[in-house]
Every structure is written in structure tokens, then in C-alpha cells.
Amino acid sequence: MTKYRAQILLEPKQHQALSEIADQCQQSLSHVVREIVQNYLVDRDLDEKQRQEIQSVQALAELRRTIQERRGLVTEYLLAEARQERSVELDERGELEA
């Protein structure tokens, strides 16, 4: 894997803490910093994905409210009715599993 040299300036307490972690893990300071950066990037990506999922759910909820206002439909009832109708249909054909 190609690596790029980067120079960073740390405060003395930061350097000391990272050095202690590196010593405890028997890793280089560079390795510890790369792991920390990688973990940060993964967390940031997860946060963005969760934010997008929340926005999607909110958009769906708004769409549901709009549909209910325009048509007076409650989607849960429609789904339950469709399931019930399907169960009756399968039962009549003898295909319903017990």
C-alpha cells in the first residue's frame, strides 16, 4: 500500500498520550496515528450514512402525511387488509401454511 508522508504538529500532551499508546500496543507512533485517522474516517462515513437514512425516513413520513391528507388513506390498514385478503385467498385454495 502506498503511503504519503505528512507532517503534523502535536501538542506535548497529545504526543505523550500517543507515544504511550504506541508503546502499550508495541506499534509505531505513525501506525497509531494512521489507525486513529482511519477510525475517524469510518465514523464520519457512518454518521453521514445515518444522517441520510434519517432524512429518507423523514421524507417518507412527510409523503405518508401528504397521501393521508389528499386521499384519507391509512397505509397500515391497507397493508393489513391486503394481507388478510391474501390469507383468505390462499386458505380457499388450500395453500395456506398452518
Summary of the structure (lengths in Angstrom):
residues: 98
radius of gyration: 27.8
end to end distance: 56.5
largest distance: 77.7
contacts: 171
relative contact order: 0.04
helix: 77%
strand: 0%
